[in-house]
Amino acid sequence: MRGSPTILHLDMDAFYASVEQAAKPSLRGKPVVVGGIGPRGVVATASYEARVFGVHSAMATAQARRLCPNAAYLTPRFSLYQQVSGVVMGLLAELSPLVEPLSLDEAFVDLEAGGVEPATEAVRAVGERLRGDILAATGVSGSVGLAGSKMLAKIASEQAKPDGLVVIEPGTELELLGPMPVRTIPGVGPATAETLRRAGIHTVAETAEAGEAELVRLLGKAHGAGLYALATGHDERPVVAERDAKSVSVEDTFAEDLTDRTRVQLELARLADRCVRRLRAAGRSGRTVVIKVRRYDFSTLTRSETLRGPTDDPAVVREAAARLLEGVDTTAGVRLLGVGVSGLADYTQEDLFAQARAAEAAEAAGEDGGLQDAEGALERRADDGEAVPARRWLPGLDVVHRELGRGWVQGSGLGRVTVRFEEPWSAAPGRVRTFTVDDPDLEPAEPVPLIRPVVGEGAPAPPVGDVAAASGR
């Protein structure tokens, strides 16, 4: 444990939704939900305005619509999120050579390695300056935690949300950690928490009071000893630059063994979707799909299938996982299921955009019965009789009109598409126009870069209008 709070944890606030608010002036300060828009869609991120109504990530979009019917429900634009993430990570790299990205919107930074003075006021000033630089460069806010360890820095950034900064002073760690639930400690998932609960352990303080020997007895040597160290505030994990994960995986342990085959298949499909969301958040794709099945007697089986090429398509991963499950007997009961993807590769931003758009279009196809199907899925006849792809206008995606310029799709139905014409730098919400879905003057477009134009000597220009409003707060 360091004697000064020189480990910084940055967590961008409601990242996907905040990027959409920064890019669309008409949505600033309003509830925004980003995710799958089809009948089986899942929320990826909800803005803080939407969270007031109970909407949160991993919730079914249908349920979110019931809780917050007036929110803007938008299709993800992964290439834009990657672009903004690149700007943010570049600002972090200016602070220190040791930057450990965890996802597109989250990272640790070792300020000591960057030569920052190990004094509370000095590191606080660096954190505040970083928050200001990120907002000025992207219009999106982030929360910063500063502490003497990675665990505490992450806890501090959680306390700072939204759009704040918290420093945990050395010497105050145990007082802060004590009353927190045991799930606060890294590595404590549902299964470990349940084991501890049965032993009467609910908080971090109770975990520390139980002692290392008892935790080892309950959880095994490695896990028990590691948990005791973290519960007593000892976290020696270094910030590791340029982490190169070999795989991305998720798993769930069930309170009661699953014996119904259909339930097992549904849970596996859900895990496959979660795995792909993590994969996409890391900007990666993978060639090998792996499933893990732990049965009632604790015997564990793994099965894998290598695809012809890397993918981040949820349908492909779901189908591969389902095929692998066919060869596993689950009749006696399943205690744990997991899905992973290995053989990781990087997609270009263009590939990510095309895949995300196609996947969301396929999911939403037929949602508004009688409308256009997923883009390219059906064909229509032009006036000259030549077959051309039909187009599907998904909410949130970018378009350009021959005369009116750039805008984004607000919605479509009954053969019409409604577009709001505005860009990130628009001084006010843009005007709205409605067109037929096959209007020849209207075309899909790539997202407008969300990087503030530079003015003067290296100072990013603020957006048109109030800077604070551009953060979507």
N, C-alpha and C positions, 0 to 999 in steps of 0.2 A: 504494500500500500504506500503510495507516494505521500510525501509530507506537504504537497501543494496540489491544488486542483488543476493540473496541466493536461488532463485528458478531456477532450471535448467530444460530445456526442451531438450531432445535428440530425434532427428529424423534421422534414418538411411537413407543413400542416395540410392535412386532407389533400395530398399532392395532386392527384389527377383532377379532382373537382376544383381545386384552387387554380390550376393551370387553365382550366376551361373558363373560370370566372375572369382571369386576367386577360384571356384571349377574346372574350365576348363581353363588351361593356354592358349590355342589357341584362347580364346575369349577376353582376356584382352586387353582393349583399343579399342575394336571393338563394333559396334552396336549390342545390344542384346534385344530381345523382348520376354517377358514371358507372356503366357496366353493361351486361347483356340486356337487351330490350325485348327479347322474345319471351314466349310463355314460360320457358324454363330458365330465363336469365337470372344472373346473380349480381348483386351490387359489388362493385370493385372498391369504390370510394364514395362517401357522402360528404358534402360540405357541412360545416358546423351549423349553418342555417337549417339544413335538413335533419341533422342529428337531434335538434330540439324536438322533433316529432317522433323520435325513436328509430330513425333509419340508421343502419350501420352496415359496414362491410360484411360480406358473406351472407347477407340476408337475401332471400328470394326477391327479385324485382317486383313480382306481383304483390307481395306483402308490403314492400316499400310504397308502392302506388296507393295502397289502401291507407297507409299511415300518413302519407304526404302527397295527395293527389295533384297539388299545384306546383310541385317541383319540376325542374327541367330534367328530363331523362335523356342522357346523351350516350352515344356510342363512343368507346375509347378511341383515342388517336395516339397510338403508341410512339409513332415517330416524333411527334411533338414533345411527348413526355421525355423521351430519350434526349432530345435536343436541349431541353431545359435542364435535365439532369447533368448533361455535359458541362453546361455553364456553371452550375453549382459545384460540381466536383473540381472544376478548374479553379474556382475561388478557394476551395479547401486546399488544393495543392500549393497555392501561394503561401499558405500558412506554415506548412511543414512537408518534408519529404515522406512522412509516415501518415498516409491516409488509408483507412480500411473501409471501402464501400461495403455495405451490407445489402443494398438494393438501389434502385434508381433514386430514392428519396431519403436515404439514411446512411450515415457514415460516422466512424470514429476518427479523431485526429489527435496525434501526439504533439502538443504544442511545445513541450520541452525539446523535442527533436528539431523543432523549427526555431529554436533560440529565443523563445518567449521567456521573459523574466518570470521565475516561479513565485510570483506574488499574486494574491487574490485580486487586487485592483488591476494589475496588468493583464491577467487572463480574462477578467471581466470585460475590460476595454476591447480586447481582441474579439471576444464573443459578440459584443454589441456592434462592433464595426462590421463583423461578418454578416450579421443579420441585416444591417443596413445595405451592405453591398449586394446581397442576394435579392433583396426587395427592389433595389434600384435597377439591377441588371435584368430581372425577370418579371417583376410585378407579383411574385409569389413569396409568402412569408414562411419562415422556418423557426423552430424552437430549438434552443441550445441548452445543453446541460454541461456543467463543468465540475469535475471531481478528481479524486486521486486514483480512481480505478474505473475500468470500463463499466462494471455493473452499476456503480453509483452514478456515473455520468449519464447512463441511459435512464436511470430512475429520475435524475434531475430534469432531463429533457421532457419526460412524461409530465412532471409537475409543472413545467414551464408552459405547457400547451394551453391554448393556442397562442402563437406569436409572442413568446416570452423567453426569458433567460433565468436560470436558477444555478447558483453556485453552492455546492455542498462543502462547507469548510472542514478541513482536516480536524479530527477530534470529535466531530458531531455525528459520525457515521452510525454508531450503534444506537444512539438515541433516535435517529431518524428511522432506521431499519426496523427496530423492535416491534412496533405495532402493526407493521405491514403484513398482509397475507403471505403465506409461504409461496404462493404462485409467483410472487414478485421475483424470487431468486431464479436466475437463468438455469435452465435445465430441469425445472420442476414443472412437469406436465400434469395432465389429468390423472394418470395412473399413480405417479409418485405422490401427488397431493392426496389422493384417496388413501394410499397406504399410511401416510402421516396422519390423516384425519382419524383413521381407525385407532391410531396409537395416541390420540388426544392432542396432536400437534397441529395448530392452525396458523400461528404467526411466526415471523422470523425469530422473535425473541424466544418463543417456545422451542423452536428448532435448535437454537444455540444452547438453551438450557438442557435439552435432552442429552447433549454430549455426543462426542464423536463415536464412542463405542456403541451407543444405542442406535445411532443412525446407520452405522456399518451393519449392525445386526438386522435392521429393517430393510436396508437397501443394497447391501453388498459393499465390499471394501472400497472400490473406486468411487462409486456414486455417493456413498455415505460420507467418506472423507472429504470429497469435493464439496458436498452440500454443507458440511460443518464449517469448512473454511469460509465459504461465501456468507453463511449466516452470521459469522463472527466478524464480517467486514474485511476478510482477507481475500483479495482478488489480484493475483500477480499476472494475469493474462496481458501480454503486450499488444500494442496496436501493430498489426501486420499489414504492410503495404502490398497492394496488388494481389489480393487473395485470388486464387484460381480454383474455384470449387470443381471437384470431379463429378459431382452429381447433385441433383436437387430431389428431395423426397419429403413426403408427409406420411404420418401414420396416426391412427387412433386406437386406443385401448377402450373396450366397452365395459360398462359396469356389469352387464350380464352377457353371457356367451350368446352369440347369434347362431340360431339353428335354422332359421328360415332362409332358404336359398335365394329367394327374391330379395330379401332384405340385405343379404351379403352382397349381391350384385349391385344394388342401389348404393350401398355405402362405398363400394369400390369405385363406382362411377363418380360419386361425390369427391372422393379423395383424388381421383385422376384430375378433376377440374381444379381442385386446390393446388395440386402439384404444378399444373400448367400456369396458374396465376403466378406462382413463385418463379417459375421459369421465365415467364415474360417480364416480370418485375426486374429480374436480373439481366434482361436483354439477351437471353441465351436460347438455344434450341438443343435438342439431343436426339441421338439415334437409337438408344437402347431403353426400352421400357421394362421396369422390374416391378413385380408385386411381392409382397411379404404377407404370409398368413401364419399367425400363431394360433394353434388349436387349443382346445379345452385343457389338454394335458401338458401345455407349454411347449410342445414340439413345434418347431418353426420351419416353414418351407419358404423358399424363394424360387421364383420362376422369372425368366427374362426372355425377351424377344428383341432382336436387332432389326430395325427398319432399313429400308433402302437408302434413306437419307435423313438428315436431321429435321426435326419438326417441333413446332410449338402450337400445333393445332389440337385443341382439346378433344375433338371428335376422334382424331387418330389415336391419341393416348388412351381414351376411354375404350375404344374398340380393341386395342392391343391388350389392355389390362383384362378385358372381358374374355378374350381368347385364352389368356394365360390361366384365368380362373377355371376354365372348363376342365382342365386336367387335375384340379385339386378337389379332394373329397372334403366337404365341409359339414356333412350331416351330423357329426358328433358335437359340433359347436365350435365357433370361432371367437377367440379372445381378443385378437388384434389384427388389424388390416393396415397395409401400407402400400403406397405407390411411389415409385421413383423413376427419374429419367437420368441416364448417364450418357457418356460419350458426347459431352457438351461441345457446342460450337457457337460462334457468334453469327447473328444475322445482321445484314446491313439494315439501316433504318428503313430503306425503301421496302425491303422484304417484309419487315415487321408490319409496316403499314398495310401492305397488300394482303398479308395473311390475316391480320386482325380484321380488316374490312370484310374480307371474304367470309371469315368465320361468323362475324356478327350478322352479316347479310343472310347467311344460310340459316342461322338460328331464328332470324326474324321473318324468313320467307313464309308467306301465307298468313301472317299475323293479322293483317287487315284484309281478309278474304275478298278476292276480286280485284286486288291491286296488282302492281308489277311484282314479279318474283325477285329473288336475289339477283343482284347485278350480274348479267351474263348468263343467268340460269335459263331464261326463256329468250325467245327471239320474236321480234316484231318485224313487220314489213314496211320498208320505207316507200315513199311515193313511187320510186322507180322500180319497186318490186324486189330490191336487193335485201337480203336478210341481214339485220344488224342486231346486236345484243340489246335486250331490254334493260332498263335501268331501275335500280331500287334506291330511293333516297332515304337514307337512314339519319335520324335526328342527331345533330351535332357535327356531322361531317361537312367538309368545305366544298363550296361550289364557286363558280365564276360565271357571270352573265356578260354577254358580249357588250351590252351597253351600260349596265348598272354596276359592273365590277364584281368585287369579291364579297362573299357572304357565307352563311351557314344554314343548314336545313333545320327549321324549327319542327316540321312534321309533314306527313303526307297521308293522303287518303282520298278515296273516290276519284282517282285519276288526277289528283292535284298535288302539288308540292308547295309548301310555304317556306319562304326564304327571308331571313333578316340580313340586310346588307350593312355590315359593319366590320371593322378590323380592330386589332388591339389598341391602336392609337386613336380611334374615333373619340371625339370629344363628348359624345352623348350616344345613347342607344340608337341604333340605325333603324331605318324604315323597313317595313315589312311588305313583301309582295307575294302574290300567289300565281303559279304558272301551271300549265298542264305538265304531266310527268314526262312527256316527250317533246317539250319545247326545245327546238334546235339551238336556241341562243343560250341555253343553260347547260353547263358541263361540270362534272366533278373536278375538284382541284386538290392540290397538296396544301397542308396547313401553312399558314403564314408564320414565319419564324417569330418567336416570342422573345427576342433579344432586343433590349433597348438600344436605339441608335446612339452612338458616341458623339458627344459635343465637347468642344474645348480640349483641355489637356487630360485625356484619359478618364474623364468623369462621365459615367453613363447618364444619359438624359432621362428625366422622369417621364412617365406617360403623360399624355394630354390630360389635364384635369388634376384632381387631387391624388397624390402618390399613395396615401393610405387606402383610398378607395380601390386602387388597382390591385391590392392584395386580396380582394374579395372578402375582407373582414367587415 
